[in-house]
Amino acid sequence: MGDFFTLFEDVPAAFWVNIQLAFWAGLASLVLGTILGVMRISPIASLRWFGTAYVNIFRNTPLTIIMVFAVLGLWGQLQINLSSNFTLNFFLLAVVALSVYHAAFVCEAIRSGVNTVPLGQAEAARSIGLSFLPAARLIILPQAFRGAVVPLGNVLIALVKNTTVAAAASVAEASGLMKTLIEFRPDVMTQIFLVFALGFVVIVIPIGLLTTWASKKLAVSR
């Protein structure tokens, strides 16, 4: 029994890497996705075109391809180093790949929230002399975020699960450790799988519960 528990002594540290990936990529994708969302609803045609093109390209590109490009393209060919620390550099490259991919989904989640904002709100903003950016920042986006809580929560859940793709960037996270454990201890393969599956359940379910609570708490009465 002691040998069995020793087998999983590195599991918490591996999941901590996944949590850090999700946290930093979540913040970055929220910022980038919000900017893209503003572009999608901008009155400037070129900005709308750029936002639409970004979403269509990255939403339809497999995350693994983006992750491999970050390693082989940005680091391997272009020699772009985000840190002098070898391990941290790959971690940051994985964050970049996760961020640019999920920003497309954040953008669409925010755009769905914008659709919940009554048209009269934007018209009222224009009537008091607000230009597009002040109206978006002060009136449209605060209401849009309230209407986009559930879609944003779904994007975050997907992001948490997609952090396993960071193994393609040589990041020592949970799925990579699971693969290693199965290779060395195939006799307890089922137990290894269940431990890692349970780990992601423990991370994801609270996010779902928090999203449900927040959506009800922030719901706008019509």
N, C-alpha and C positions, 0 to 999 in steps of 0.2 A: 504493500500500500504506500509505503514511504517513497519507493521508486516511482510509483505512478504520479504522486504529487510533485516530485522533483522534476518530472518530465515537463510539467507546465509552469515551472517557476519563472520563465521568461515571458509568459503570456500577458500579464498586466503591463509590462513595459512596452510590448508590441502594440497593444491596444491604445496605450497612451500616445504613441506615435500617430495612430489613426485619428485620435481625438484632436491632436494638435494640427494635423493636416486639415481636418474638417473646420476647425476654428479659424485658422488663418485664411484658408481658401474661402470660407463662408463670408468673412469680412470683406475680402478683396472682391469677390464676385458680387456682393451686395452693392458696393460702391460703383463698380464698373457696370453692373446691370442697371442701376438707377440712372447712370449717365446715358446708357443706351436707351432706356425707357423714355427719358426726356427727349432724346433724338427722335424716337419713333413717333412722338406726338407733336414734334416741333413744326411750326409753320414754314420752316425753311426746307425746301425740297431735297437739297443735297444731304442734309443731316438725316432726314427720314430715309433716304436711299441708303446711306451708310449703315444706319441702325438696322434696317431690314436685311441688308446684305450680310452683316455680321451674324445676325440671328440665324438666317438660313444656312450660312456656311458652317458655323460651329455646332449648331443644333443637329445637323445631319452628318457631322464627321464623328467617327468613333473616338471615344475618349482615349483608347489605347494608342491610336495613331497620333493624337496630339501629345500624349505622354512620351512616346518614342521619339517624336520630332524634337521635343524639348531636350532630350538627352543627346540623341545622335546629331540633331541639327544645331541647336543653340550652343550646346556644350562641345560636342564632338567636332563639328565642322567650323562653326563661327567662333569657337573658343570663348564663349560668354560665360564668365564665372561670377556668380552672385555672392560667393563667399570664398575666402581662401581656405576654409575648412572643407575638406573633400566630402565628408558625410553631410554637413549642413548645406553644401552647394546642391547636392542631389535632392535634399529635402525641399529647398527653395524652388528648384526647377519643377518639382512635383506640385508645389503650391501654385506656381504660375500656370501650369497646364490645367489643373483642376479649376482655377479661377476663371480663365478665359473660356473654358467649356461651359461651366455652370452659369456664367454671367448671361449667356444667351437665354437660359431658362428663367433666371431672375428677371430679366428684361420683360419676358412675356408674362410673368406673374404680376409684375407691376403694371403692365399695360392692361391686364385683366382687371386690376384694381382701379385703374383710371376709368374704365368703362362703367364702374359702379358709381362714379361721381356724377351727380345730376348736371346736365348741360348748362343749366341756369347759373351754376357756380362760376364757370368760366366766363359766361356772359356778364355776370355781375362784376367780376374782376376787371374785365375790359371797360365796363361802364364807369368805374371809378379811376380809370387811367393807368391801371397796372399793365406793364408789358408782359410778354410771354414768360420769361424766366422768373420774375417776382411772383406772378400768378401761380406758376407751377410749384415754386418753393413754398409759398405761404398758404395756398388754398388747395391746389389739386393733389400734390404728392402726399400731404398729411392724411387726407381722406383716402387716397389710393392705397396707402400702406395698410390702413385699417381694413380695407376691402380685400387686400391681398395676403392676409395672414395665413390662410390655409394653403394657397398655392406656394407661398414662400416656405412654409413648413414642409411641404412635400419636396421642394427642391433641396432643403437642408437634409432631409432623410435620405434622398437619393445621393447627395454629396457624401454623407457618412459612409454609405455602402460603396460608393465609387472610389473611396480612398484606397481600396484594395488594389486598384489599378496602379498605384504608386510603386508596386513591386516591379513594374516594367522600368521604373527609373532607379532601380537598385536601392529603394528605400526599405529599411528593415521594419516592415509593419506586419500586421496580424496574418494576412494571407500568405506572406512569404514564410513566416514561422510555421504556419500550419503545413505548408508543403514540405518544409524541412523535417518536421516531426513525423509526418506520414512516411517519408522516405526512409527514416531511421527506425521507426517503430510501426510497421504496417500491421502488426498483430493487434494494435489497439486503435486502428484507423477510425472505427466508428466513434469511439470515445473522444478522440481528437476532434473529429468533425463536430460533435455535439457541444464540446467545450467552446469552440470558436463561434458556432452558430448562436449559442446562448449569450456569448459576449456581445455580439451585435444586437441581439434582442434587448439586452439590458441597456444599451446605448440608445437604440432607436425608439423604443416604446415611450420613454419619458418625453422625447421630443414630440411624438404624436399627441400625448396627453397635454403637454404644454401648449401645443398649437391649437388643440380643441378648446382649451380653457381661454386662451388669448382671443380666439375668434369670437367666442361668446361675450367675453368681457369688452371687447372693442367694437362689437357689432353696432352699426348705426341704425337707429330706428327710423323707418320710412313712413 
